[in-house]
């Protein structure tokens, strides 16, 4: 059981309030116990609206798109986390949001959800749910026969190329890393950039895989000079894989 004191302790930590990381805290009954500002911003919902609500009451499946399956995927992931006490990465997941301005309708959204167990005194008392919005990387496929957005195929190609260098990471996780990198670069530069997306994705994949950290793209990845690592490894320049950089976004 996740107590109010434990919720307050989580809310008082710095990691819960990282500005570029939308985060929600769930108890074992899948009731929302806390959200950070980034989560409020990305969902368009307030703390008062969300806290205390059941997860799938606050964010129901889009009934107009029964093939979506977002709710089932999220539910299965959380069950895995609670049962096995392991972090679970869903990769890229479509999950539309209810439109508060037009009740009964939904807004198309694509995410990279990650669920992690919250273990206190040896007991799993909740789940930390992080969710990056990568909708700009995977815009809706036109239903009028028009050509699909080109960057979706390019990101898939980049993920498969990068996957050959990181066989320890599942494809779904690498695709999520690539999608997040695409969005960070496009937001920072005001336009997509295939080379920088590939380099940032490779850096993030190295960190995720637990390999030696290499400095680079601190500004694109939301870090300032004052927080850049100062160890010897951080002085090396990022290694760029030419084949990964060749994907056209």
Secondary structure, 3 states (H helix, E strand, C coil): CCCHHHHHHHHCCCHHHCCCCCEEEEECCCEEEEECHHHHHHHCCCHHHHCCCEHHHHCCCCCCCCCCCHHHHHHHHHHHHHHHCCCEECCCEECCEECCCCCCCEECCEEEEEEEEEEECCEEEEEEEEEEECCCCCCCCCCCCCCCCHHHHHHHHHHHHHHHHCCCCCHHHHHHHHHHHHHHHHHHHCCCCHHHHHHHHHHHHHHHCCCCCCCCCCCCCCCCHHHCCCCHHHHCCCCCCHHHHCCCC
